[in-house]
């Protein structure tokens, strides 16, 4: 499923136009991304929770040369499914 398919489904469920549904979906994802950029948690009841996690600096290997290298610390967004979503699966 892509954003176009999602917009069609939302439009048919709500009676809105596909263009309006796509704008709404894009706005929701933009808000989630903005909250993640600030390090905030986004929790959607019955669906799940988006959290920002720190990945510490670690040692790795260059696959081309086998040489040891340091992989820089970074942040990642993690999603944890809510019980309601897990039950539907």
mmCIF file as gemmi writes it, N, C-alpha and C atoms, coordinates in Angstrom:
data_model
loop_
_atom_site.group_PDB
_atom_site.id
_atom_site.type_symbol
_atom_site.label_atom_id
_atom_site.label_alt_id
_atom_site.label_comp_id
_atom_site.label_asym_id
_atom_site.label_entity_id
_atom_site.label_seq_id
_atom_site.pdbx_PDB_ins_code
_atom_site.Cartn_x
_atom_site.Cartn_y
_atom_site.Cartn_z
_atom_site.occupancy
_atom_site.B_iso_or_equiv
_atom_site.pdbx_formal_charge
_atom_site.auth_seq_id
_atom_site.auth_asym_id
_atom_site.pdbx_PDB_model_num
ATOM 1 N N . UNK Axp A 1 ? 0.858 -1.177 0 1 0 ? 1 A 1
ATOM 2 C CA . UNK Axp A 1 ? 0 0 0 1 0 ? 1 A 1
ATOM 3 C C . UNK Axp A 1 ? 0.899 1.233 0 1 0 ? 1 A 1
ATOM 4 N N . UNK Axp A 2 ? 0.549 2.191 -0.822 1 0 ? 2 A 1
ATOM 5 C CA . UNK Axp A 2 ? 1.269 3.466 -0.842 1 0 ? 2 A 1
ATOM 6 C C . UNK Axp A 2 ? 0.313 4.583 -0.413 1 0 ? 2 A 1
ATOM 7 N N . UNK Axp A 3 ? 0.793 5.827 -0.433 1 0 ? 3 A 1
ATOM 8 C CA . UNK Axp A 3 ? -0.032 6.933 0.058 1 0 ? 3 A 1
ATOM 9 C C . UNK Axp A 3 ? -1.277 7.14 -0.808 1 0 ? 3 A 1
ATOM 10 N N . UNK Axp A 4 ? -1.182 6.853 -2.104 1 0 ? 4 A 1
ATOM 11 C CA . UNK Axp A 4 ? -2.353 6.981 -2.977 1 0 ? 4 A 1
ATOM 12 C C . UNK Axp A 4 ? -3.44 5.99 -2.602 1 0 ? 4 A 1
ATOM 13 N N . UNK Axp A 5 ? -3.037 4.737 -2.339 1 0 ? 5 A 1
ATOM 14 C CA . UNK Axp A 5 ? -4.001 3.719 -1.919 1 0 ? 5 A 1
ATOM 15 C C . UNK Axp A 5 ? -4.614 4.072 -0.565 1 0 ? 5 A 1
ATOM 16 N N . UNK Axp A 6 ? -3.767 4.564 0.326 1 0 ? 6 A 1
ATOM 17 C CA . UNK Axp A 6 ? -4.244 4.963 1.649 1 0 ? 6 A 1
ATOM 18 C C . UNK Axp A 6 ? -5.235 6.125 1.536 1 0 ? 6 A 1
ATOM 19 N N . UNK Axp A 7 ? -4.926 7.085 0.671 1 0 ? 7 A 1
ATOM 20 C CA . UNK Axp A 7 ? -5.822 8.231 0.47 1 0 ? 7 A 1
ATOM 21 C C . UNK Axp A 7 ? -7.165 7.784 -0.1 1 0 ? 7 A 1
ATOM 22 N N . UNK Axp A 8 ? -7.164 6.827 -1.018 1 0 ? 8 A 1
ATOM 23 C CA . UNK Axp A 8 ? -8.421 6.313 -1.575 1 0 ? 8 A 1
ATOM 24 C C . UNK Axp A 8 ? -9.269 5.67 -0.482 1 0 ? 8 A 1
ATOM 25 N N . UNK Axp A 9 ? -8.634 4.889 0.375 1 0 ? 9 A 1
ATOM 26 C CA . UNK Axp A 9 ? -9.353 4.233 1.468 1 0 ? 9 A 1
ATOM 27 C C . UNK Axp A 9 ? -9.928 5.225 2.457 1 0 ? 9 A 1
ATOM 28 N N . UNK Axp A 10 ? -9.133 6.236 2.824 1 0 ? 10 A 1
ATOM 29 C CA . UNK Axp A 10 ? -9.605 7.258 3.756 1 0 ? 10 A 1
ATOM 30 C C . UNK Axp A 10 ? -10.726 8.072 3.12 1 0 ? 10 A 1
ATOM 31 N N . UNK Axp A 11 ? -10.586 8.404 1.849 1 0 ? 11 A 1
ATOM 32 C CA . UNK Axp A 11 ? -11.611 9.18 1.151 1 0 ? 11 A 1
ATOM 33 C C . UNK Axp A 11 ? -12.933 8.418 1.1 1 0 ? 11 A 1
ATOM 34 N N . UNK Axp A 12 ? -12.877 7.138 0.815 1 0 ? 12 A 1
ATOM 35 C CA . UNK Axp A 12 ? -14.126 6.364 0.756 1 0 ? 12 A 1
ATOM 36 C C . UNK Axp A 12 ? -14.732 6.168 2.141 1 0 ? 12 A 1
ATOM 37 N N . UNK Axp A 13 ? -13.904 6.077 3.169 1 0 ? 13 A 1
ATOM 38 C CA . UNK Axp A 13 ? -14.413 5.883 4.528 1 0 ? 13 A 1
ATOM 39 C C . UNK Axp A 13 ? -15.016 7.16 5.11 1 0 ? 13 A 1
ATOM 40 N N . UNK Axp A 14 ? -14.487 8.317 4.69 1 0 ? 14 A 1
ATOM 41 C CA . UNK Axp A 14 ? -14.942 9.577 5.287 1 0 ? 14 A 1
ATOM 42 C C . UNK Axp A 14 ? -15.832 10.404 4.368 1 0 ? 14 A 1
ATOM 43 N N . UNK Axp A 15 ? -15.878 10.076 3.082 1 0 ? 15 A 1
ATOM 44 C CA . UNK Axp A 15 ? -16.663 10.866 2.147 1 0 ? 15 A 1
ATOM 45 C C . UNK Axp A 15 ? -15.946 12.108 1.661 1 0 ? 15 A 1
ATOM 46 N N . UNK Axp A 16 ? -14.672 12.239 2.001 1 0 ? 16 A 1
ATOM 47 C CA . UNK Axp A 16 ? -13.879 13.377 1.538 1 0 ? 16 A 1
ATOM 48 C C . UNK Axp A 16 ? -13.303 13.066 0.16 1 0 ? 16 A 1
ATOM 49 N N . UNK Axp A 17 ? -12.75 14.088 -0.485 1 0 ? 17 A 1
ATOM 50 C CA . UNK Axp A 17 ? -12.1 13.851 -1.771 1 0 ? 17 A 1
ATOM 51 C C . UNK Axp A 17 ? -10.741 13.196 -1.537 1 0 ? 17 A 1
ATOM 52 N N . UNK Axp A 18 ? -10.23 12.533 -2.576 1 0 ? 18 A 1
ATOM 53 C CA . UNK Axp A 18 ? -8.915 11.889 -2.449 1 0 ? 18 A 1
ATOM 54 C C . UNK Axp A 18 ? -7.824 12.921 -2.199 1 0 ? 18 A 1
ATOM 55 N N . UNK Axp A 19 ? -7.931 14.089 -2.825 1 0 ? 19 A 1
ATOM 56 C CA . UNK Axp A 19 ? -6.934 15.147 -2.64 1 0 ? 19 A 1
ATOM 57 C C . UNK Axp A 19 ? -6.915 15.625 -1.193 1 0 ? 19 A 1
ATOM 58 N N . UNK Axp A 20 ? -8.117 15.823 -0.602 1 0 ? 20 A 1
ATOM 59 C CA . UNK Axp A 20 ? -8.191 16.251 0.797 1 0 ? 20 A 1
ATOM 60 C C . UNK Axp A 20 ? -7.667 15.169 1.73 1 0 ? 20 A 1
ATOM 61 N N . UNK Axp A 21 ? -7.98 13.92 1.43 1 0 ? 21 A 1
ATOM 62 C CA . UNK Axp A 21 ? -7.5 12.816 2.257 1 0 ? 21 A 1
ATOM 63 C C . UNK Axp A 21 ? -5.98 12.729 2.203 1 0 ? 21 A 1
ATOM 64 N N . UNK Axp A 22 ? -5.411 12.915 1.013 1 0 ? 22 A 1
ATOM 65 C CA . UNK Axp A 22 ? -3.952 12.851 0.871 1 0 ? 22 A 1
ATOM 66 C C . UNK Axp A 22 ? -3.29 13.988 1.639 1 0 ? 22 A 1
ATOM 67 N N . UNK Axp A 23 ? -3.873 15.194 1.59 1 0 ? 23 A 1
ATOM 68 C CA . UNK Axp A 23 ? -3.339 16.33 2.351 1 0 ? 23 A 1
ATOM 69 C C . UNK Axp A 23 ? -3.38 16.04 3.848 1 0 ? 23 A 1
ATOM 70 N N . UNK Axp A 24 ? -4.467 15.457 4.303 1 0 ? 24 A 1
ATOM 71 C CA . UNK Axp A 24 ? -4.617 15.139 5.721 1 0 ? 24 A 1
ATOM 72 C C . UNK Axp A 24 ? -3.598 14.097 6.155 1 0 ? 24 A 1
ATOM 73 N N . UNK Axp A 25 ? -3.445 13.048 5.364 1 0 ? 25 A 1
ATOM 74 C CA . UNK Axp A 25 ? -2.483 11.988 5.69 1 0 ? 25 A 1
ATOM 75 C C . UNK Axp A 25 ? -1.072 12.559 5.723 1 0 ? 25 A 1
ATOM 76 N N . UNK Axp A 26 ? -0.727 13.378 4.744 1 0 ? 26 A 1
ATOM 77 C CA . UNK Axp A 26 ? 0.596 14 4.696 1 0 ? 26 A 1
ATOM 78 C C . UNK Axp A 26 ? 0.821 14.88 5.925 1 0 ? 26 A 1
ATOM 79 N N . UNK Axp A 27 ? -0.21 15.62 6.328 1 0 ? 27 A 1
ATOM 80 C CA . UNK Axp A 27 ? -0.103 16.487 7.51 1 0 ? 27 A 1
ATOM 81 C C . UNK Axp A 27 ? 0.121 15.658 8.774 1 0 ? 27 A 1
ATOM 82 N N . UNK Axp A 28 ? -0.562 14.523 8.891 1 0 ? 28 A 1
ATOM 83 C CA . UNK Axp A 28 ? -0.378 13.647 10.06 1 0 ? 28 A 1
ATOM 84 C C . UNK Axp A 28 ? 1.059 13.14 10.121 1 0 ? 28 A 1
ATOM 85 N N . UNK Axp A 29 ? 1.56 12.662 8.981 1 0 ? 29 A 1
ATOM 86 C CA . UNK Axp A 29 ? 2.939 12.158 8.961 1 0 ? 29 A 1
ATOM 87 C C . UNK Axp A 29 ? 3.952 13.269 9.226 1 0 ? 29 A 1
ATOM 88 N N . UNK Axp A 30 ? 3.695 14.472 8.727 1 0 ? 30 A 1
ATOM 89 C CA . UNK Axp A 30 ? 4.58 15.608 8.992 1 0 ? 30 A 1
ATOM 90 C C . UNK Axp A 30 ? 4.619 15.926 10.482 1 0 ? 30 A 1
ATOM 91 N N . UNK Axp A 31 ? 3.468 15.854 11.155 1 0 ? 31 A 1
ATOM 92 C CA . UNK Axp A 31 ? 3.417 16.12 12.59 1 0 ? 31 A 1
ATOM 93 C C . UNK Axp A 31 ? 4.171 15.049 13.386 1 0 ? 31 A 1
ATOM 94 N N . UNK Axp A 32 ? 4.038 13.803 12.972 1 0 ? 32 A 1
ATOM 95 C CA . UNK Axp A 32 ? 4.772 12.717 13.629 1 0 ? 32 A 1
ATOM 96 C C . UNK Axp A 32 ? 6.274 12.925 13.447 1 0 ? 32 A 1
ATOM 97 N N . UNK Axp A 33 ? 6.692 13.281 12.232 1 0 ? 33 A 1
ATOM 98 C CA . UNK Axp A 33 ? 8.113 13.517 11.957 1 0 ? 33 A 1
ATOM 99 C C . UNK Axp A 33 ? 8.64 14.71 12.753 1 0 ? 33 A 1
ATOM 100 N N . UNK Axp A 34 ? 7.85 15.767 12.859 1 0 ? 34 A 1
ATOM 101 C CA . UNK Axp A 34 ? 8.273 16.946 13.617 1 0 ? 34 A 1
ATOM 102 C C . UNK Axp A 34 ? 8.426 16.617 15.096 1 0 ? 34 A 1
ATOM 103 N N . UNK Axp A 35 ? 7.509 15.844 15.63 1 0 ? 35 A 1
ATOM 104 C CA . UNK Axp A 35 ? 7.61 15.442 17.04 1 0 ? 35 A 1
ATOM 105 C C . UNK Axp A 35 ? 8.844 14.56 17.247 1 0 ? 35 A 1
ATOM 106 N N . UNK Axp A 36 ? 9.105 13.652 16.32 1 0 ? 36 A 1
ATOM 107 C CA . UNK Axp A 36 ? 10.281 12.782 16.433 1 0 ? 36 A 1
ATOM 108 C C . UNK Axp A 36 ? 11.565 13.605 16.362 1 0 ? 36 A 1
ATOM 109 N N . UNK Axp A 37 ? 11.592 14.618 15.513 1 0 ? 37 A 1
ATOM 110 C CA . UNK Axp A 37 ? 12.773 15.476 15.401 1 0 ? 37 A 1
ATOM 111 C C . UNK Axp A 37 ? 13.055 16.198 16.716 1 0 ? 37 A 1
ATOM 112 N N . UNK Axp A 38 ? 12.009 16.485 17.482 1 0 ? 38 A 1
ATOM 113 C CA . UNK Axp A 38 ? 12.169 17.133 18.794 1 0 ? 38 A 1
ATOM 114 C C . UNK Axp A 38 ? 12.486 16.12 19.889 1 0 ? 38 A 1
ATOM 115 N N . UNK Axp A 39 ? 12.426 14.825 19.564 1 0 ? 39 A 1
ATOM 116 C CA . UNK Axp A 39 ? 12.681 13.79 20.555 1 0 ? 39 A 1
ATOM 117 C C . UNK Axp A 39 ? 11.446 13.405 21.339 1 0 ? 39 A 1
ATOM 118 N N . UNK Axp A 40 ? 10.28 13.838 20.886 1 0 ? 40 A 1
ATOM 119 C CA . UNK Axp A 40 ? 9.035 13.542 21.596 1 0 ? 40 A 1
ATOM 120 C C . UNK Axp A 40 ? 8.471 12.192 21.171 1 0 ? 40 A 1
ATOM 121 N N . UNK Axp A 41 ? 7.678 11.618 22.045 1 0 ? 41 A 1
ATOM 122 C CA . UNK Axp A 41 ? 6.988 10.353 21.774 1 0 ? 41 A 1
ATOM 123 C C . UNK Axp A 41 ? 5.599 10.66 21.227 1 0 ? 41 A 1
ATOM 124 N N . UNK Axp A 42 ? 5.171 9.892 20.219 1 0 ? 42 A 1
ATOM 125 C CA . UNK Axp A 42 ? 3.829 10.046 19.665 1 0 ? 42 A 1
ATOM 126 C C . UNK Axp A 42 ? 3.079 8.75 19.917 1 0 ? 42 A 1
ATOM 127 N N . UNK Axp A 43 ? 1.995 8.832 20.673 1 0 ? 43 A 1
ATOM 128 C CA . UNK Axp A 43 ? 1.21 7.657 21.019 1 0 ? 43 A 1
ATOM 129 C C . UNK Axp A 43 ? -0.189 7.794 20.425 1 0 ? 43 A 1
ATOM 130 N N . UNK Axp A 44 ? -0.6 6.782 19.657 1 0 ? 44 A 1
ATOM 131 C CA . UNK Axp A 44 ? -1.926 6.778 19.035 1 0 ? 44 A 1
ATOM 132 C C . UNK Axp A 44 ? -2.675 5.575 19.597 1 0 ? 44 A 1
ATOM 133 N N . UNK Axp A 45 ? -3.694 5.841 20.398 1 0 ? 45 A 1
ATOM 134 C CA . UNK Axp A 45 ? -4.442 4.767 21.052 1 0 ? 45 A 1
ATOM 135 C C . UNK Axp A 45 ? -4.971 3.757 20.046 1 0 ? 45 A 1
ATOM 136 N N . UNK Axp A 46 ? -4.771 2.494 20.338 1 0 ? 46 A 1
ATOM 137 C CA . UNK Axp A 46 ? -5.258 1.421 19.495 1 0 ? 46 A 1
ATOM 138 C C . UNK Axp A 46 ? -4.387 1.129 18.285 1 0 ? 46 A 1
ATOM 139 N N . UNK Axp A 47 ? -3.372 1.972 18.024 1 0 ? 47 A 1
ATOM 140 C CA . UNK Axp A 47 ? -2.501 1.769 16.871 1 0 ? 47 A 1
ATOM 141 C C . UNK Axp A 47 ? -1.072 1.488 17.301 1 0 ? 47 A 1
ATOM 142 N N . UNK Axp A 48 ? -0.476 2.417 18.039 1 0 ? 48 A 1
ATOM 143 C CA . UNK Axp A 48 ? 0.894 2.19 18.483 1 0 ? 48 A 1
ATOM 144 C C . UNK Axp A 48 ? 1.572 3.459 18.942 1 0 ? 48 A 1
ATOM 145 N N . UNK Axp A 49 ? 2.884 3.327 19.131 1 0 ? 49 A 1
ATOM 146 C CA . UNK Axp A 49 ? 3.662 4.419 19.692 1 0 ? 49 A 1
ATOM 147 C C . UNK Axp A 49 ? 4.958 4.57 18.898 1 0 ? 49 A 1
ATOM 148 N N . UNK Axp A 50 ? 5.282 5.806 18.522 1 0 ? 50 A 1
ATOM 149 C CA . UNK Axp A 50 ? 6.54 6.131 17.87 1 0 ? 50 A 1
ATOM 150 C C . UNK Axp A 50 ? 7.452 6.759 18.911 1 0 ? 50 A 1
ATOM 151 N N . UNK Axp A 51 ? 8.65 6.24 19.056 1 0 ? 51 A 1
ATOM 152 C CA . UNK Axp A 51 ? 9.611 6.785 20.007 1 0 ? 51 A 1
ATOM 153 C C . UNK Axp A 51 ? 10.955 6.985 19.315 1 0 ? 51 A 1
ATOM 154 N N . UNK Axp A 52 ? 11.748 7.903 19.853 1 0 ? 52 A 1
ATOM 155 C CA . UNK Axp A 52 ? 13.098 8.141 19.345 1 0 ? 52 A 1
ATOM 156 C C . UNK Axp A 52 ? 14.065 7.438 20.289 1 0 ? 52 A 1
ATOM 157 N N . UNK Axp A 53 ? 14.938 6.625 19.722 1 0 ? 53 A 1
ATOM 158 C CA . UNK Axp A 53 ? 15.923 5.89 20.518 1 0 ? 53 A 1
ATOM 159 C C . UNK Axp A 53 ? 17.324 6.278 20.08 1 0 ? 53 A 1
ATOM 160 N N . UNK Axp A 54 ? 18.218 6.33 21.045 1 0 ? 54 A 1
ATOM 161 C CA . UNK Axp A 54 ? 19.621 6.622 20.765 1 0 ? 54 A 1
ATOM 162 C C . UNK Axp A 54 ? 20.355 5.337 20.438 1 0 ? 54 A 1
ATOM 163 N N . UNK Axp A 55 ? 21.168 5.38 19.395 1 0 ? 55 A 1
ATOM 164 C CA . UNK Axp A 55 ? 22.047 4.256 19.056 1 0 ? 55 A 1
ATOM 165 C C . UNK Axp A 55 ? 23.441 4.702 19.419 1 0 ? 55 A 1
ATOM 166 N N . UNK Axp A 56 ? 24.097 4.043 20.355 1 0 ? 56 A 1
ATOM 167 C CA . UNK Axp A 56 ? 25.43 4.474 20.778 1 0 ? 56 A 1
ATOM 168 C C . UNK Axp A 56 ? 26.484 4.203 19.698 1 0 ? 56 A 1
ATOM 169 N N . UNK Axp A 57 ? 27.611 4.871 19.847 1 0 ? 57 A 1
ATOM 170 C CA . UNK Axp A 57 ? 28.742 4.615 18.962 1 0 ? 57 A 1
ATOM 171 C C . UNK Axp A 57 ? 29.178 3.167 19.139 1 0 ? 57 A 1
ATOM 172 N N . UNK Axp A 58 ? 29.558 2.523 18.047 1 0 ? 58 A 1
ATOM 173 C CA . UNK Axp A 58 ? 29.943 1.121 18.152 1 0 ? 58 A 1
ATOM 174 C C . UNK Axp A 58 ? 31.003 0.784 17.115 1 0 ? 58 A 1
ATOM 175 N N . UNK Axp A 59 ? 31.652 -0.34 17.335 1 0 ? 59 A 1
ATOM 176 C CA . UNK Axp A 59 ? 32.667 -0.828 16.407 1 0 ? 59 A 1
ATOM 177 C C . UNK Axp A 59 ? 32.009 -1.678 15.331 1 0 ? 59 A 1
ATOM 178 N N . UNK Axp A 60 ? 32.479 -1.535 14.117 1 0 ? 60 A 1
ATOM 179 C CA . UNK Axp A 60 ? 31.978 -2.338 13.012 1 0 ? 60 A 1
ATOM 180 C C . UNK Axp A 60 ? 33.112 -2.687 12.083 1 0 ? 60 A 1
ATOM 181 N N . UNK Axp A 61 ? 32.793 -3.345 10.985 1 0 ? 61 A 1
ATOM 182 C CA . UNK Axp A 61 ? 33.807 -3.718 10.003 1 0 ? 61 A 1
ATOM 183 C C . UNK Axp A 61 ? 33.392 -3.206 8.63 1 0 ? 61 A 1
ATOM 184 N N . UNK Axp A 62 ? 34.378 -2.698 7.909 1 0 ? 62 A 1
ATOM 185 C CA . UNK Axp A 62 ? 34.148 -2.298 6.527 1 0 ? 62 A 1
ATOM 186 C C . UNK Axp A 62 ? 34.011 -3.581 5.716 1 0 ? 62 A 1
ATOM 187 N N . UNK Axp A 63 ? 32.858 -3.809 5.07 1 0 ? 63 A 1
ATOM 188 C CA . UNK Axp A 63 ? 32.664 -5.073 4.362 1 0 ? 63 A 1
ATOM 189 C C . UNK Axp A 63 ? 33.603 -5.252 3.161 1 0 ? 63 A 1
ATOM 190 N N . UNK Axp A 64 ? 34.076 -4.155 2.588 1 0 ? 64 A 1
ATOM 191 C CA . UNK Axp A 64 ? 34.952 -4.262 1.423 1 0 ? 64 A 1
ATOM 192 C C . UNK Axp A 64 ? 36.369 -4.66 1.808 1 0 ? 64 A 1
ATOM 193 N N . UNK Axp A 65 ? 36.858 -4.093 2.921 1 0 ? 65 A 1
ATOM 194 C CA . UNK Axp A 65 ? 38.255 -4.33 3.295 1 0 ? 65 A 1
ATOM 195 C C . UNK Axp A 65 ? 38.406 -5.202 4.537 1 0 ? 65 A 1
ATOM 196 N N . UNK Axp A 66 ? 37.356 -5.339 5.314 1 0 ? 66 A 1
ATOM 197 C CA . UNK Axp A 66 ? 37.44 -6.092 6.565 1 0 ? 66 A 1
ATOM 198 C C . UNK Axp A 66 ? 38.067 -5.282 7.685 1 0 ? 66 A 1
ATOM 199 N N . UNK Axp A 67 ? 38.396 -4.035 7.396 1 0 ? 67 A 1
ATOM 200 C CA . UNK Axp A 67 ? 39.041 -3.168 8.369 1 0 ? 67 A 1
ATOM 201 C C . UNK Axp A 67 ? 38.054 -2.739 9.453 1 0 ? 67 A 1
ATOM 202 N N . UNK Axp A 68 ? 38.525 -2.671 10.686 1 0 ? 68 A 1
ATOM 203 C CA . UNK Axp A 68 ? 37.695 -2.24 11.806 1 0 ? 68 A 1
ATOM 204 C C . UNK Axp A 68 ? 37.457 -0.738 11.704 1 0 ? 68 A 1
ATOM 205 N N . UNK Axp A 69 ? 36.229 -0.324 12.018 1 0 ? 69 A 1
ATOM 206 C CA . UNK Axp A 69 ? 35.898 1.097 11.961 1 0 ? 69 A 1
ATOM 207 C C . UNK Axp A 69 ? 34.892 1.435 13.052 1 0 ? 69 A 1
ATOM 208 N N . UNK Axp A 70 ? 34.803 2.704 13.373 1 0 ? 70 A 1
ATOM 209 C CA . UNK Axp A 70 ? 33.852 3.168 14.374 1 0 ? 70 A 1
ATOM 210 C C . UNK Axp A 70 ? 32.622 3.708 13.666 1 0 ? 70 A 1
ATOM 211 N N . UNK Axp A 71 ? 31.45 3.217 14.064 1 0 ? 71 A 1
ATOM 212 C CA . UNK Axp A 71 ? 30.18 3.696 13.523 1 0 ? 71 A 1
ATOM 213 C C . UNK Axp A 71 ? 29.664 4.746 14.5 1 0 ? 71 A 1
ATOM 214 N N . UNK Axp A 72 ? 29.391 5.93 13.99 1 0 ? 72 A 1
ATOM 215 C CA . UNK Axp A 72 ? 29.001 7.06 14.835 1 0 ? 72 A 1
ATOM 216 C C . UNK Axp A 72 ? 27.664 6.818 15.528 1 0 ? 72 A 1
ATOM 217 N N . UNK Axp A 73 ? 27.49 7.467 16.665 1 0 ? 73 A 1
ATOM 218 C CA . UNK Axp A 73 ? 26.22 7.414 17.389 1 0 ? 73 A 1
ATOM 219 C C . UNK Axp A 73 ? 25.148 8.083 16.535 1 0 ? 73 A 1
ATOM 220 N N . UNK Axp A 74 ? 23.92 7.613 16.666 1 0 ? 74 A 1
ATOM 221 C CA . UNK Axp A 74 ? 22.823 8.181 15.892 1 0 ? 74 A 1
ATOM 222 C C . UNK Axp A 74 ? 21.511 7.99 16.638 1 0 ? 74 A 1
ATOM 223 N N . UNK Axp A 75 ? 20.464 8.513 16.063 1 0 ? 75 A 1
ATOM 224 C CA . UNK Axp A 75 ? 19.122 8.337 16.62 1 0 ? 75 A 1
ATOM 225 C C . UNK Axp A 75 ? 18.284 7.593 15.607 1 0 ? 75 A 1
ATOM 226 N N . UNK Axp A 76 ? 17.29 6.853 16.087 1 0 ? 76 A 1
ATOM 227 C CA . UNK Axp A 76 ? 16.385 6.151 15.181 1 0 ? 76 A 1
ATOM 228 C C . UNK Axp A 76 ? 14.977 6.251 15.736 1 0 ? 76 A 1
ATOM 229 N N . UNK Axp A 77 ? 14.017 6.117 14.845 1 0 ? 77 A 1
ATOM 230 C CA . UNK Axp A 77 ? 12.616 6.114 15.24 1 0 ? 77 A 1
ATOM 231 C C . UNK Axp A 77 ? 12.172 4.664 15.33 1 0 ? 77 A 1
ATOM 232 N N . UNK Axp A 78 ? 11.573 4.314 16.457 1 0 ? 78 A 1
ATOM 233 C CA . UNK Axp A 78 ? 11.078 2.955 16.67 1 0 ? 78 A 1
ATOM 234 C C . UNK Axp A 78 ? 9.562 3 16.792 1 0 ? 78 A 1
ATOM 235 N N . UNK Axp A 79 ? 8.921 1.965 16.296 1 0 ? 79 A 1
ATOM 236 C CA . UNK Axp A 79 ? 7.463 1.859 16.391 1 0 ? 79 A 1
ATOM 237 C C . UNK Axp A 79 ? 7.126 0.621 17.201 1 0 ? 79 A 1
ATOM 238 N N . UNK Axp A 80 ? 6.246 0.787 18.173 1 0 ? 80 A 1
ATOM 239 C CA . UNK Axp A 80 ? 5.743 -0.322 18.965 1 0 ? 80 A 1
ATOM 240 C C . UNK Axp A 80 ? 4.245 -0.414 18.737 1 0 ? 80 A 1
ATOM 241 N N . UNK Axp A 81 ? 3.8 -1.542 18.234 1 0 ? 81 A 1
ATOM 242 C CA . UNK Axp A 81 ? 2.375 -1.728 17.939 1 0 ? 81 A 1
ATOM 243 C C . UNK Axp A 81 ? 1.571 -1.859 19.228 1 0 ? 81 A 1
ATOM 244 N N . UNK Axp A 82 ? 0.377 -1.278 19.233 1 0 ? 82 A 1
ATOM 245 C CA . UNK Axp A 82 ? -0.522 -1.383 20.379 1 0 ? 82 A 1
ATOM 246 C C . UNK Axp A 82 ? -1.219 -2.743 20.348 1 0 ? 82 A 1
ATOM 247 N N . UNK Axp A 83 ? -1.774 -3.124 21.463 1 0 ? 83 A 1
ATOM 248 C CA . UNK Axp A 83 ? -2.462 -4.405 21.567 1 0 ? 83 A 1
ATOM 249 C C . UNK Axp A 83 ? -3.601 -4.52 20.544 1 0 ? 83 A 1
ATOM 250 N N . UNK Axp A 84 ? -4.336 -3.436 20.336 1 0 ? 84 A 1
ATOM 251 C CA . UNK Axp A 84 ? -5.438 -3.44 19.373 1 0 ? 84 A 1
ATOM 252 C C . UNK Axp A 84 ? -4.963 -3.777 17.967 1 0 ? 84 A 1
ATOM 253 N N . UNK Axp A 85 ? -3.825 -3.243 17.575 1 0 ? 85 A 1
ATOM 254 C CA . UNK Axp A 85 ? -3.267 -3.525 16.26 1 0 ? 85 A 1
ATOM 255 C C . UNK Axp A 85 ? -2.742 -4.956 16.197 1 0 ? 85 A 1
ATOM 256 N N . UNK Axp A 86 ? -2.085 -5.397 17.247 1 0 ? 86 A 1
ATOM 257 C CA . UNK Axp A 86 ? -1.573 -6.777 17.286 1 0 ? 86 A 1
ATOM 258 C C . UNK Axp A 86 ? -2.708 -7.775 17.197 1 0 ? 86 A 1
ATOM 259 N N . UNK Axp A 87 ? -3.816 -7.482 17.848 1 0 ? 87 A 1
ATOM 260 C CA . UNK Axp A 87 ? -4.968 -8.401 17.816 1 0 ? 87 A 1
ATOM 261 C C . UNK Axp A 87 ? -5.553 -8.532 16.408 1 0 ? 87 A 1
ATOM 262 N N . UNK Axp A 88 ? -5.482 -7.457 15.615 1 0 ? 88 A 1
ATOM 263 C CA . UNK Axp A 88 ? -6.002 -7.509 14.235 1 0 ? 88 A 1
ATOM 264 C C . UNK Axp A 88 ? -5.107 -8.337 13.313 1 0 ? 88 A 1
ATOM 265 N N . UNK Axp A 89 ? -3.866 -8.506 13.709 1 0 ? 89 A 1
ATOM 266 C CA . UNK Axp A 89 ? -2.942 -9.297 12.907 1 0 ? 89 A 1
ATOM 267 C C . UNK Axp A 89 ? -3.149 -10.769 13.172 1 0 ? 89 A 1
